[in-house]
Amino acid sequence: MGTALKSILRDIFRIQPLPRVSLEVQELASREGTDPAEICRRLASEPALCARVLQLANSPVYGFVREISTLEEAGNLLGNRCLANLALTSAAARCFRGGSGSSAARRQAAWERALQTAIVARLVAELTKHADPSRSYTAALLCDLGSLAMIEHFPVESVHLEPLDADPERCLERERELFGMTHCEAGGILLERWKMPDALVECARLHHAPDQARLQPEVSRVTHLACELTMRLRGQDADTPLQLNGQELDGPLLARLQEQYAAEWTKAQSLLALR
C-alpha cells in the first residue's frame, strides 16, 4: 500500500461520525404526515445539535419578527424538511473544519460546493419528481466527503486537480494515480465506517457512475446531475448536455431550477459560517 493511500485512510478513520439523529430526522422528514413533534423529540437527544439548529432558525435570512426559542416553534414555522435539513447540515459542517492557510480555504470552498450541490439535488428531485428530495439532499451533501483527506494531506496535488473538475473521468484517473484511490472510493469507505445506510455508501462511491447503482439508483442519478449542474452554476462545464434518466433537461425546466436555486442559495448563506 502506497504512502499516500495510507495517509488518506488514516485521516478518514480519524473523522468523527455524524450524529445518527441527523440522518434519522432526514428520513422522518421524507415521510408523508410525519408530526413535527416527532422530529423535535429525536433532535432533543443531541443538545449541541439543537442549539445550532435554533441559532440558524433565528438567523436574519428567515426574517422572523420574534425569537424562536424552542425546536417546536422552529418546526412549526420552518416545516419538517427545512428543520431536518438544518440538522443534517449543522452536523455535516464540522467535517469541513480544520486546516490552516490554503488547506482551510480549500475546506471552505469544499463546504460551499457541498451545500450548493445538496440544494441543487433537492430542487432537481422536486421539479422532476424523479427521487425523494430529502434523500437526494442528504446524498449530495455527503457524496464528496472523501476529498477532505486529500485536501488535508496533499494540498499541492489537490490544487492541481482543480483544472480537471470539468472532466470528472480524467479527475478520477488522476486521483488514483496520485493517491491510490478516488474521492468517491474514499467517501464510500468513510460512510461505511460510520455505518451509514448502504444506499448512501453506494451513492458516494458511484455518484460519477450512477448507472451502476442498484440500491437507490434514482438518488444516485439525481446526485450525479446535481454535481454537473453545480459545476455549471459555478461557471464550469457549460457545454455538457444535462440529462436525467436518459432524458435531456429542457430550457424551461433549467430556467425554473436556476431561479429557485438563486433564492435558495441566498437563504443558505448563513450556513457557510457553520464551519
PyRosetta script that sets phi, psi and omega in degrees:
from pyrosetta import init, pose_from_sequence

init()
pose = pose_from_sequence("MGTALKSILRDIFRIQPLPRVSLEVQELASREGTDPAEICRRLASEPALCARVLQLANSPVYGFVREISTLEEAGNLLGNRCLANLALTSAAARCFRGGSGSSAARRQAAWERALQTAIVARLVAELTKHADPSRSYTAALLCDLGSLAMIEHFPVESVHLEPLDADPERCLERERELFGMTHCEAGGILLERWKMPDALVECARLHHAPDQARLQPEVSRVTHLACELTMRLRGQDADTPLQLNGQELDGPLLARLQEQYAAEWTKAQSLLALR")
pose.set_psi(1, 130.3)
pose.set_omega(1, -177.6)
pose.set_phi(2, -69.2)
pose.set_psi(2, 160.3)
pose.set_omega(2, -179.3)
pose.set_phi(3, -62.0)
pose.set_psi(3, -41.7)
pose.set_omega(3, -179.7)
pose.set_phi(4, -61.4)
pose.set_psi(4, -44.9)
pose.set_omega(4, -179.2)
pose.set_phi(5, -64.3)
pose.set_psi(5, -42.1)
pose.set_omega(5, 177.8)
pose.set_phi(6, -59.8)
pose.set_psi(6, -42.7)
pose.set_omega(6, -179.6)
pose.set_phi(7, -63.5)
pose.set_psi(7, -42.9)
pose.set_omega(7, -179.2)
pose.set_phi(8, -64.8)
pose.set_psi(8, -45.5)
pose.set_omega(8, 180.0)
pose.set_phi(9, -63.4)
pose.set_psi(9, -39.7)
pose.set_omega(9, 178.9)
pose.set_phi(10, -61.6)
pose.set_psi(10, -41.7)
pose.set_omega(10, -179.6)
pose.set_phi(11, -69.0)
pose.set_psi(11, -38.5)
pose.set_omega(11, 177.5)
pose.set_phi(12, -57.9)
pose.set_psi(12, -43.5)
pose.set_omega(12, -176.6)
pose.set_phi(13, -69.6)
pose.set_psi(13, -16.6)
pose.set_omega(13, 179.5)
pose.set_phi(14, -87.7)
pose.set_psi(14, -18.4)
pose.set_omega(14, -177.1)
pose.set_phi(15, -70.1)
pose.set_psi(15, 125.1)
pose.set_omega(15, -178.4)
pose.set_phi(16, -70.4)
pose.set_psi(16, 138.0)
pose.set_omega(16, -178.1)
pose.set_phi(17, -67.9)
pose.set_psi(17, 157.7)
pose.set_omega(17, 174.6)
pose.set_phi(18, -70.9)
pose.set_psi(18, 148.3)
pose.set_omega(18, 172.8)
pose.set_phi(19, -58.7)
pose.set_psi(19, 132.7)
pose.set_omega(19, -178.4)
pose.set_phi(20, -57.5)
pose.set_psi(20, -32.1)
pose.set_omega(20, -176.6)
pose.set_phi(21, -62.8)
pose.set_psi(21, -27.4)
pose.set_omega(21, -178.7)
pose.set_phi(22, -66.2)
pose.set_psi(22, -30.7)
pose.set_omega(22, 175.1)
pose.set_phi(23, -84.5)
pose.set_psi(23, -34.7)
pose.set_omega(23, -179.9)
pose.set_phi(24, -61.1)
pose.set_psi(24, -42.9)
pose.set_omega(24, -178.8)
pose.set_phi(25, -70.6)
pose.set_psi(25, -28.7)
pose.set_omega(25, 176.1)
pose.set_phi(26, -66.3)
pose.set_psi(26, -40.4)
pose.set_omega(26, 178.0)
pose.set_phi(27, -66.9)
pose.set_psi(27, -40.9)
pose.set_omega(27, 177.3)
pose.set_phi(28, -61.2)
pose.set_psi(28, -41.7)
pose.set_omega(28, -177.5)
pose.set_phi(29, -65.7)
pose.set_psi(29, -23.3)
pose.set_omega(29, -179.2)
pose.set_phi(30, -79.6)
pose.set_psi(30, -9.1)
pose.set_omega(30, -178.2)
pose.set_phi(31, -93.6)
pose.set_psi(31, 141.9)
pose.set_omega(31, 177.7)
pose.set_phi(32, -68.2)
pose.set_psi(32, 136.3)
pose.set_omega(32, 171.8)
pose.set_phi(33, 78.2)
pose.set_psi(33, 12.1)
pose.set_omega(33, 177.7)
pose.set_phi(34, -65.7)
pose.set_psi(34, 130.6)
pose.set_omega(34, 177.9)
pose.set_phi(35, -72.2)
pose.set_psi(35, 127.4)
pose.set_omega(35, 177.5)
pose.set_phi(36, -53.7)
pose.set_psi(36, -29.5)
pose.set_omega(36, 179.7)
pose.set_phi(37, -62.6)
pose.set_psi(37, -31.7)
pose.set_omega(37, 179.2)
pose.set_phi(38, -67.5)
pose.set_psi(38, -41.3)
pose.set_omega(38, 176.7)
pose.set_phi(39, -63.6)
pose.set_psi(39, -41.9)
pose.set_omega(39, 179.4)
pose.set_phi(40, -63.4)
pose.set_psi(40, -39.5)
pose.set_omega(40, 178.7)
pose.set_phi(41, -63.1)
pose.set_psi(41, -40.2)
pose.set_omega(41, 178.4)
pose.set_phi(42, -66.0)
pose.set_psi(42, -43.5)
pose.set_omega(42, -179.3)
pose.set_phi(43, -65.1)
pose.set_psi(43, -30.7)
pose.set_omega(43, -176.9)
pose.set_phi(44, -61.7)
pose.set_psi(44, -17.7)
pose.set_omega(44, 179.5)
pose.set_phi(45, -76.8)
pose.set_psi(45, -8.8)
pose.set_omega(45, 179.3)
pose.set_phi(46, -124.6)
pose.set_psi(46, 83.9)
pose.set_omega(46, -174.4)
pose.set_phi(47, -54.9)
pose.set_psi(47, -41.6)
pose.set_omega(47, -178.6)
pose.set_phi(48, -64.1)
pose.set_psi(48, -40.0)
pose.set_omega(48, 178.5)
pose.set_phi(49, -66.4)
pose.set_psi(49, -40.5)
pose.set_omega(49, 176.9)
pose.set_phi(50, -57.6)
pose.set_psi(50, -44.0)
pose.set_omega(50, -178.1)
pose.set_phi(51, -62.1)
pose.set_psi(51, -40.0)
pose.set_omega(51, -179.5)
pose.set_phi(52, -69.7)
pose.set_psi(52, -38.2)
pose.set_omega(52, 178.6)
pose.set_phi(53, -63.2)
pose.set_psi(53, -43.7)
pose.set_omega(53, 178.8)
pose.set_phi(54, -65.8)
pose.set_psi(54, -37.6)
pose.set_omega(54, 177.0)
pose.set_phi(55, -59.9)
pose.set_psi(55, -43.8)
pose.set_omega(55, 179.3)
pose.set_phi(56, -67.8)
pose.set_psi(56, -40.8)
pose.set_omega(56, -179.5)
pose.set_phi(57, -62.3)
pose.set_psi(57, -27.6)
pose.set_omega(57, 179.5)
pose.set_phi(58, -93.5)
pose.set_psi(58, 6.0)
pose.set_omega(58, 179.7)
pose.set_phi(59, -70.0)
pose.set_psi(59, 153.8)
pose.set_omega(59, -176.0)
pose.set_phi(60, -58.0)
pose.set_psi(60, -23.5)
pose.set_omega(60, -174.6)
pose.set_phi(61, -62.8)
pose.set_psi(61, -28.3)
pose.set_omega(61, 179.7)
pose.set_phi(62, -86.5)
pose.set_psi(62, -20.0)
pose.set_omega(62, 169.2)
pose.set_phi(63, 67.8)
pose.set_psi(63, 26.6)
pose.set_omega(63, 178.2)
pose.set_phi(64, -73.4)
pose.set_psi(64, 140.0)
pose.set_omega(64, -174.3)
pose.set_phi(65, -78.5)
pose.set_psi(65, -16.7)
pose.set_omega(65, 178.0)
pose.set_phi(66, -128.1)
pose.set_psi(66, 160.3)
pose.set_omega(66, -178.4)
pose.set_phi(67, -70.7)
pose.set_psi(67, 136.3)
pose.set_omega(67, 173.2)
pose.set_phi(68, -90.6)
pose.set_psi(68, 115.1)
pose.set_omega(68, -172.2)
pose.set_phi(69, -105.7)
pose.set_psi(69, -10.9)
pose.set_omega(69, -179.2)
pose.set_phi(70, -134.5)
pose.set_psi(70, 158.2)
pose.set_omega(70, 176.2)
pose.set_phi(71, -62.8)
pose.set_psi(71, -34.7)
pose.set_omega(71, -180.0)
pose.set_phi(72, -61.4)
pose.set_psi(72, -43.3)
pose.set_omega(72, 176.6)
pose.set_phi(73, -62.0)
pose.set_psi(73, -43.6)
pose.set_omega(73, -179.8)
pose.set_phi(74, -61.5)
pose.set_psi(74, -42.7)
pose.set_omega(74, 179.8)
pose.set_phi(75, -63.3)
pose.set_psi(75, -42.4)
pose.set_omega(75, -178.9)
pose.set_phi(76, -68.4)
pose.set_psi(76, -35.6)
pose.set_omega(76, -176.3)
pose.set_phi(77, -84.2)
pose.set_psi(77, -36.1)
pose.set_omega(77, -174.7)
pose.set_phi(78, -95.6)
pose.set_psi(78, -28.5)
pose.set_omega(78, -175.4)
pose.set_phi(79, 93.3)
pose.set_psi(79, 160.0)
pose.set_omega(79, -175.2)
pose.set_phi(80, -59.6)
pose.set_psi(80, -47.6)
pose.set_omega(80, -174.1)
pose.set_phi(81, -63.5)
pose.set_psi(81, -45.6)
pose.set_omega(81, -179.1)
pose.set_phi(82, -64.9)
pose.set_psi(82, -41.7)
pose.set_omega(82, 179.5)
pose.set_phi(83, -62.3)
pose.set_psi(83, -43.7)
pose.set_omega(83, 179.7)
pose.set_phi(84, -66.2)
pose.set_psi(84, -39.3)
pose.set_omega(84, 178.4)
pose.set_phi(85, -64.7)
pose.set_psi(85, -39.1)
pose.set_omega(85, 177.3)
pose.set_phi(86, -62.8)
pose.set_psi(86, -40.4)
pose.set_omega(86, -179.6)
pose.set_phi(87, -65.2)
pose.set_psi(87, -47.9)
pose.set_omega(87, -179.5)
pose.set_phi(88, -64.7)
pose.set_psi(88, -42.9)
pose.set_omega(88, -178.4)
pose.set_phi(89, -65.7)
pose.set_psi(89, -39.5)
pose.set_omega(89, 177.6)
pose.set_phi(90, -62.3)
pose.set_psi(90, -40.1)
pose.set_omega(90, 179.8)
pose.set_phi(91, -69.1)
pose.set_psi(91, -42.6)
pose.set_omega(91, -176.8)
pose.set_phi(92, -69.3)
pose.set_psi(92, -27.5)
pose.set_omega(92, -174.5)
pose.set_phi(93, -57.7)
pose.set_psi(93, -34.0)
pose.set_omega(93, -175.1)
pose.set_phi(94, -67.0)
pose.set_psi(94, -21.9)
pose.set_omega(94, 178.0)
pose.set_phi(95, -65.3)
pose.set_psi(95, -24.7)
pose.set_omega(95, -174.8)
pose.set_phi(96, -95.9)
pose.set_psi(96, 2.9)
pose.set_omega(96, 177.1)
pose.set_phi(97, -76.8)
pose.set_psi(97, 168.6)
pose.set_omega(97, 173.6)
pose.set_phi(98, 97.0)
pose.set_psi(98, -176.2)
pose.set_omega(98, -177.9)
pose.set_phi(99, 80.9)
pose.set_psi(99, 172.6)
pose.set_omega(99, 177.8)
pose.set_phi(100, -147.7)
pose.set_psi(100, 156.5)
pose.set_omega(100, 178.0)
pose.set_phi(101, 58.2)
pose.set_psi(101, -128.9)
pose.set_omega(101, -177.0)
pose.set_phi(102, -65.6)
pose.set_psi(102, -30.6)
pose.set_omega(102, 179.0)
pose.set_phi(103, -64.1)
pose.set_psi(103, -43.9)
pose.set_omega(103, 178.4)
pose.set_phi(104, -63.9)
pose.set_psi(104, -40.2)
pose.set_omega(104, 179.7)
pose.set_phi(105, -65.1)
pose.set_psi(105, -38.4)
pose.set_omega(105, -179.7)
pose.set_phi(106, -73.0)
pose.set_psi(106, -33.1)
pose.set_omega(106, 173.9)
pose.set_phi(107, -64.0)
pose.set_psi(107, -40.5)
pose.set_omega(107, 177.6)
pose.set_phi(108, -62.5)
pose.set_psi(108, -42.8)
pose.set_omega(108, 178.3)
pose.set_phi(109, -63.7)
pose.set_psi(109, -38.2)
pose.set_omega(109, 178.1)
pose.set_phi(110, -65.9)
pose.set_psi(110, -37.6)
pose.set_omega(110, 177.7)
pose.set_phi(111, -64.7)
pose.set_psi(111, -44.1)
pose.set_omega(111, 178.3)
pose.set_phi(112, -60.7)
pose.set_psi(112, -44.2)
pose.set_omega(112, -178.7)
pose.set_phi(113, -67.1)
pose.set_psi(113, -38.7)
pose.set_omega(113, 178.5)
pose.set_phi(114, -61.0)
pose.set_psi(114, -42.8)
pose.set_omega(114, 178.2)
pose.set_phi(115, -64.1)
pose.set_psi(115, -44.6)
pose.set_omega(115, 179.6)
pose.set_phi(116, -60.7)
pose.set_psi(116, -44.6)
pose.set_omega(116, -178.8)
pose.set_phi(117, -64.7)
pose.set_psi(117, -39.5)
pose.set_omega(117, 179.3)
pose.set_phi(118, -64.5)
pose.set_psi(118, -43.2)
pose.set_omega(118, 178.6)
pose.set_phi(119, -63.0)
pose.set_psi(119, -44.9)
pose.set_omega(119, 179.8)
pose.set_phi(120, -62.9)
pose.set_psi(120, -41.8)
pose.set_omega(120, -179.7)
pose.set_phi(121, -61.7)
pose.set_psi(121, -43.4)
pose.set_omega(121, 178.8)
pose.set_phi(122, -63.3)
pose.set_psi(122, -42.3)
pose.set_omega(122, -179.7)
pose.set_phi(123, -66.5)
pose.set_psi(123, -40.8)
pose.set_omega(123, 177.0)
pose.set_phi(124, -60.5)
pose.set_psi(124, -45.6)
pose.set_omega(124, -180.0)
pose.set_phi(125, -61.7)
pose.set_psi(125, -40.9)
pose.set_omega(125, -179.6)
pose.set_phi(126, -67.9)
pose.set_psi(126, -44.2)
pose.set_omega(126, -174.0)
pose.set_phi(127, -75.2)
pose.set_psi(127, -33.0)
pose.set_omega(127, -177.6)
pose.set_phi(128, -95.8)
pose.set_psi(128, -14.5)
pose.set_omega(128, -175.5)
pose.set_phi(129, 59.7)
pose.set_psi(129, 26.6)
pose.set_omega(129, -174.1)
pose.set_phi(130, -87.7)
pose.set_psi(130, -25.7)
pose.set_omega(130, -176.6)
pose.set_phi(131, -153.3)
pose.set_psi(131, 167.1)
pose.set_omega(131, 178.1)
pose.set_phi(132, -69.6)
pose.set_psi(132, 127.5)
pose.set_omega(132, -176.3)
pose.set_phi(133, -62.3)
pose.set_psi(133, -41.2)
pose.set_omega(133, -178.4)
pose.set_phi(134, -66.9)
pose.set_psi(134, -43.1)
pose.set_omega(134, 178.7)
pose.set_phi(135, -66.7)
pose.set_psi(135, -35.3)
pose.set_omega(135, 178.1)
pose.set_phi(136, -66.7)
pose.set_psi(136, -41.0)
pose.set_omega(136, 177.2)
pose.set_phi(137, -59.5)
pose.set_psi(137, -47.4)
pose.set_omega(137, -178.6)
pose.set_phi(138, -61.0)
pose.set_psi(138, -50.0)
pose.set_omega(138, -176.8)
pose.set_phi(139, -61.2)
pose.set_psi(139, -42.7)
pose.set_omega(139, -178.5)
pose.set_phi(140, -69.7)
pose.set_psi(140, -36.2)
pose.set_omega(140, 179.7)
pose.set_phi(141, -64.0)
pose.set_psi(141, -34.7)
pose.set_omega(141, -172.9)
pose.set_phi(142, -101.3)
pose.set_psi(142, -6.6)
pose.set_omega(142, -168.0)
pose.set_phi(143, -66.6)
pose.set_psi(143, -27.1)
pose.set_omega(143, -176.4)
pose.set_phi(144, -106.5)
pose.set_psi(144, 18.7)
pose.set_omega(144, -179.8)
pose.set_phi(145, -60.2)
pose.set_psi(145, -27.4)
pose.set_omega(145, -178.7)
pose.set_phi(146, -62.8)
pose.set_psi(146, -20.5)
pose.set_omega(146, -179.2)
pose.set_phi(147, -73.2)
pose.set_psi(147, -16.1)
pose.set_omega(147, -175.6)
pose.set_phi(148, -64.1)
pose.set_psi(148, -41.0)
pose.set_omega(148, 179.3)
pose.set_phi(149, -64.2)
pose.set_psi(149, -35.7)
pose.set_omega(149, 178.8)
pose.set_phi(150, -67.4)
pose.set_psi(150, -41.1)
pose.set_omega(150, 178.4)
pose.set_phi(151, -62.2)
pose.set_psi(151, -42.2)
pose.set_omega(151, -174.0)
pose.set_phi(152, -71.3)
pose.set_psi(152, -46.8)
pose.set_omega(152, -173.1)
pose.set_phi(153, -87.9)
pose.set_psi(153, -25.9)
pose.set_omega(153, -174.8)
pose.set_phi(154, -134.0)
pose.set_psi(154, 65.5)
pose.set_omega(154, -175.5)
pose.set_phi(155, -62.5)
pose.set_psi(155, -38.7)
pose.set_omega(155, -178.2)
pose.set_phi(156, -67.5)
pose.set_psi(156, -49.0)
pose.set_omega(156, -179.9)
pose.set_phi(157, -62.7)
pose.set_psi(157, -37.6)
pose.set_omega(157, -179.3)
pose.set_phi(158, -65.8)
pose.set_psi(158, -38.7)
pose.set_omega(158, 176.8)
pose.set_phi(159, -60.2)
pose.set_psi(159, -38.5)
pose.set_omega(159, -179.3)
pose.set_phi(160, -68.1)
pose.set_psi(160, -15.7)
pose.set_omega(160, 177.1)
pose.set_phi(161, -81.1)
pose.set_psi(161, -21.0)
pose.set_omega(161, -173.7)
pose.set_phi(162, -57.2)
pose.set_psi(162, -40.5)
pose.set_omega(162, 178.3)
pose.set_phi(163, -62.8)
pose.set_psi(163, -14.8)
pose.set_omega(163, -179.5)
pose.set_phi(164, -93.0)
pose.set_psi(164, 2.3)
pose.set_omega(164, -177.0)
pose.set_phi(165, -56.2)
pose.set_psi(165, -35.9)
pose.set_omega(165, -178.1)
pose.set_phi(166, -77.7)
pose.set_psi(166, -3.7)
pose.set_omega(166, 178.1)
pose.set_phi(167, -128.9)
pose.set_psi(167, 78.3)
pose.set_omega(167, -173.0)
pose.set_phi(168, -54.2)
pose.set_psi(168, -39.9)
pose.set_omega(168, -178.3)
pose.set_phi(169, -62.5)
pose.set_psi(169, -44.4)
pose.set_omega(169, 178.6)
pose.set_phi(170, -66.4)
pose.set_psi(170, -37.3)
pose.set_omega(170, 178.9)
pose.set_phi(171, -62.6)
pose.set_psi(171, -43.5)
pose.set_omega(171, 179.2)
pose.set_phi(172, -65.1)
pose.set_psi(172, -40.1)
pose.set_omega(172, 177.1)
pose.set_phi(173, -60.6)
pose.set_psi(173, -44.3)
pose.set_omega(173, -178.5)
pose.set_phi(174, -67.6)
pose.set_psi(174, -38.0)
pose.set_omega(174, 176.3)
pose.set_phi(175, -59.2)
pose.set_psi(175, -44.1)
pose.set_omega(175, -179.2)
pose.set_phi(176, -65.0)
pose.set_psi(176, -37.9)
pose.set_omega(176, 177.7)
pose.set_phi(177, -63.6)
pose.set_psi(177, -42.2)
pose.set_omega(177, -174.7)
pose.set_phi(178, -80.1)
pose.set_psi(178, -40.8)
pose.set_omega(178, -167.6)
pose.set_phi(179, -117.0)
pose.set_psi(179, -13.5)
pose.set_omega(179, -178.3)
pose.set_phi(180, 89.7)
pose.set_psi(180, -3.6)
pose.set_omega(180, 175.8)
pose.set_phi(181, -160.0)
pose.set_psi(181, 162.7)
pose.set_omega(181, 176.8)
pose.set_phi(182, -93.6)
pose.set_psi(182, 165.1)
pose.set_omega(182, 177.0)
pose.set_phi(183, -64.8)
pose.set_psi(183, -26.2)
pose.set_omega(183, 177.2)
pose.set_phi(184, -66.6)
pose.set_psi(184, -46.0)
pose.set_omega(184, 178.7)
pose.set_phi(185, -65.3)
pose.set_psi(185, -40.7)
pose.set_omega(185, 178.5)
pose.set_phi(186, -63.3)
pose.set_psi(186, -41.8)
pose.set_omega(186, 178.2)
pose.set_phi(187, -64.1)
pose.set_psi(187, -39.6)
pose.set_omega(187, 177.3)
pose.set_phi(188, -62.8)
pose.set_psi(188, -41.8)
pose.set_omega(188, 177.7)
pose.set_phi(189, -61.6)
pose.set_psi(189, -44.1)
pose.set_omega(189, -178.8)
pose.set_phi(190, -61.9)
pose.set_psi(190, -50.5)
pose.set_omega(190, -177.9)
pose.set_phi(191, -66.7)
pose.set_psi(191, -33.3)
pose.set_omega(191, 176.4)
pose.set_phi(192, -66.7)
pose.set_psi(192, -40.5)
pose.set_omega(192, 177.9)
pose.set_phi(193, -63.1)
pose.set_psi(193, -34.9)
pose.set_omega(193, 178.0)
pose.set_phi(194, -77.3)
pose.set_psi(194, -0.8)
pose.set_omega(194, -178.4)
pose.set_phi(195, 60.9)
pose.set_psi(195, 39.5)
pose.set_omega(195, 174.8)
pose.set_phi(196, -72.8)
pose.set_psi(196, 160.9)
pose.set_omega(196, 176.9)
pose.set_phi(197, -54.4)
pose.set_psi(197, 143.9)
pose.set_omega(197, -177.0)
pose.set_phi(198, -56.3)
pose.set_psi(198, -34.2)
pose.set_omega(198, -178.9)
pose.set_phi(199, -65.0)
pose.set_psi(199, -35.3)
pose.set_omega(199, 177.5)
pose.set_phi(200, -70.2)
pose.set_psi(200, -40.2)
pose.set_omega(200, 177.3)
pose.set_phi(201, -60.7)
pose.set_psi(201, -45.6)
pose.set_omega(201, 180.0)
pose.set_phi(202, -61.7)
pose.set_psi(202, -42.0)
pose.set_omega(202, -178.6)
pose.set_phi(203, -64.7)
pose.set_psi(203, -40.4)
pose.set_omega(203, 177.0)
pose.set_phi(204, -60.3)
pose.set_psi(204, -41.7)
pose.set_omega(204, -177.5)
pose.set_phi(205, -73.2)
pose.set_psi(205, -31.0)
pose.set_omega(205, -168.9)
pose.set_phi(206, -120.3)
pose.set_psi(206, 17.4)
pose.set_omega(206, -176.5)
pose.set_phi(207, -70.1)
pose.set_psi(207, -11.9)
pose.set_omega(207, 171.0)
pose.set_phi(208, -101.4)
pose.set_psi(208, 1.4)
pose.set_omega(208, 176.3)
pose.set_phi(209, -141.6)
pose.set_psi(209, 59.5)
pose.set_omega(209, -170.1)
pose.set_phi(210, -64.0)
pose.set_psi(210, -22.3)
pose.set_omega(210, -179.9)
pose.set_phi(211, -67.2)
pose.set_psi(211, -15.2)
pose.set_omega(211, 178.0)
pose.set_phi(212, -88.2)
pose.set_psi(212, -9.7)
pose.set_omega(212, -177.2)
pose.set_phi(213, -69.9)
pose.set_psi(213, 143.6)
pose.set_omega(213, -178.6)
pose.set_phi(214, -124.8)
pose.set_psi(214, -25.2)
pose.set_omega(214, -173.0)
pose.set_phi(215, -82.3)
pose.set_psi(215, -52.8)
pose.set_omega(215, 174.2)
pose.set_phi(216, -136.5)
pose.set_psi(216, 69.2)
pose.set_omega(216, -174.2)
pose.set_phi(217, -59.6)
pose.set_psi(217, -30.5)
pose.set_omega(217, 179.9)
pose.set_phi(218, -65.9)
pose.set_psi(218, -36.7)
pose.set_omega(218, 177.9)
pose.set_phi(219, -69.6)
pose.set_psi(219, -40.8)
pose.set_omega(219, 178.2)
pose.set_phi(220, -62.8)
pose.set_psi(220, -38.6)
pose.set_omega(220, 179.7)
pose.set_phi(221, -68.2)
pose.set_psi(221, -41.2)
pose.set_omega(221, 178.3)
pose.set_phi(222, -64.8)
pose.set_psi(222, -41.1)
pose.set_omega(222, 178.7)
pose.set_phi(223, -63.1)
pose.set_psi(223, -42.8)
pose.set_omega(223, 177.6)
pose.set_phi(224, -60.1)
pose.set_psi(224, -45.7)
pose.set_omega(224, 179.0)
pose.set_phi(225, -64.5)
pose.set_psi(225, -39.0)
pose.set_omega(225, 178.9)
pose.set_phi(226, -61.6)
pose.set_psi(226, -38.7)
pose.set_omega(226, 176.5)
pose.set_phi(227, -61.2)
pose.set_psi(227, -42.8)
pose.set_omega(227, 179.5)
pose.set_phi(228, -67.2)
pose.set_psi(228, -42.9)
pose.set_omega(228, 179.5)
pose.set_phi(229, -64.8)
pose.set_psi(229, -38.5)
pose.set_omega(229, 179.4)
pose.set_phi(230, -63.9)
pose.set_psi(230, -39.7)
pose.set_omega(230, 175.3)
pose.set_phi(231, -59.7)
pose.set_psi(231, -41.2)
pose.set_omega(231, 179.4)
pose.set_phi(232, -65.8)
pose.set_psi(232, -42.4)
pose.set_omega(232, 179.7)
pose.set_phi(233, -65.1)
pose.set_psi(233, -25.7)
pose.set_omega(233, 178.6)
pose.set_phi(234, -91.6)
pose.set_psi(234, 9.2)
pose.set_omega(234, 176.3)
pose.set_phi(235, 86.3)
pose.set_psi(235, 18.2)
pose.set_omega(235, 179.4)
pose.set_phi(236, -116.9)
pose.set_psi(236, 157.7)
pose.set_omega(236, 167.8)
pose.set_phi(237, 55.7)
pose.set_psi(237, 44.1)
pose.set_omega(237, -173.5)
pose.set_phi(238, -75.0)
pose.set_psi(238, -16.6)
pose.set_omega(238, -173.4)
pose.set_phi(239, -99.7)
pose.set_psi(239, -6.5)
pose.set_omega(239, -177.9)
pose.set_phi(240, -74.7)
pose.set_psi(240, 128.5)
pose.set_omega(240, 175.8)
pose.set_phi(241, -61.9)
pose.set_psi(241, 139.3)
pose.set_omega(241, -178.5)
pose.set_phi(242, -102.9)
pose.set_psi(242, 118.7)
pose.set_omega(242, -176.2)
pose.set_phi(243, -129.1)
pose.set_psi(243, 150.5)
pose.set_omega(243, 174.7)
pose.set_phi(244, -137.0)
pose.set_psi(244, 120.2)
pose.set_omega(244, 179.6)
pose.set_phi(245, 57.6)
pose.set_psi(245, 37.7)
pose.set_omega(245, 178.1)
pose.set_phi(246, 81.9)
pose.set_psi(246, -3.2)
pose.set_omega(246, -179.2)
pose.set_phi(247, -107.0)
pose.set_psi(247, 129.7)
pose.set_omega(247, 178.2)
pose.set_phi(248, -75.8)
pose.set_psi(248, 135.9)
pose.set_omega(248, 178.5)
pose.set_phi(249, -71.0)
pose.set_psi(249, 131.0)
pose.set_omega(249, -177.0)
pose.set_phi(250, -85.2)
pose.set_psi(250, 169.4)
pose.set_omega(250, -177.0)
pose.set_phi(251, -59.1)
pose.set_psi(251, -49.5)
pose.set_omega(251, -179.3)
pose.set_phi(252, -58.9)
pose.set_psi(252, -40.4)
pose.set_omega(252, 179.4)
pose.set_phi(253, -65.8)
pose.set_psi(253, -42.5)
pose.set_omega(253, 178.1)
pose.set_phi(254, -63.9)
pose.set_psi(254, -38.0)
pose.set_omega(254, 179.0)
pose.set_phi(255, -63.9)
pose.set_psi(255, -43.7)
pose.set_omega(255, 177.5)
pose.set_phi(256, -62.6)
pose.set_psi(256, -41.7)
pose.set_omega(256, -179.0)
pose.set_phi(257, -64.0)
pose.set_psi(257, -44.5)
pose.set_omega(257, -179.7)
pose.set_phi(258, -65.1)
pose.set_psi(258, -36.8)
pose.set_omega(258, 178.6)
pose.set_phi(259, -65.5)
pose.set_psi(259, -46.0)
pose.set_omega(259, 179.9)
pose.set_phi(260, -68.1)
pose.set_psi(260, -36.7)
pose.set_omega(260, 178.5)
pose.set_phi(261, -61.7)
pose.set_psi(261, -42.4)
pose.set_omega(261, -179.1)
pose.set_phi(262, -57.7)
pose.set_psi(262, -42.6)
pose.set_omega(262, 179.4)
pose.set_phi(263, -68.6)
pose.set_psi(263, -41.6)
pose.set_omega(263, -178.6)
pose.set_phi(264, -68.3)
pose.set_psi(264, -37.6)
pose.set_omega(264, -178.9)
pose.set_phi(265, -68.1)
pose.set_psi(265, -33.8)
pose.set_omega(265, 174.9)
pose.set_phi(266, -60.4)
pose.set_psi(266, -42.9)
pose.set_omega(266, 177.7)
pose.set_phi(267, -64.8)
pose.set_psi(267, -33.4)
pose.set_omega(267, -173.2)
pose.set_phi(268, -79.7)
pose.set_psi(268, -5.1)
pose.set_omega(268, -176.1)
pose.set_phi(269, -56.2)
pose.set_psi(269, -36.9)
pose.set_omega(269, -178.9)
pose.set_phi(270, -65.4)
pose.set_psi(270, -23.5)
pose.set_omega(270, -179.7)
pose.set_phi(271, -71.1)
pose.set_psi(271, -23.0)
pose.set_omega(271, -178.0)
pose.set_phi(272, -65.2)
pose.set_psi(272, -25.9)
pose.set_omega(272, -179.0)
pose.set_phi(273, -80.2)
pose.set_psi(273, 1.0)
pose.set_omega(273, -177.1)
pose.set_phi(274, -73.8)
pose.set_psi(274, -14.6)
pose.set_omega(274, -176.3)
pose.set_phi(275, -52.6)
pose.dump_pdb("model.pdb")
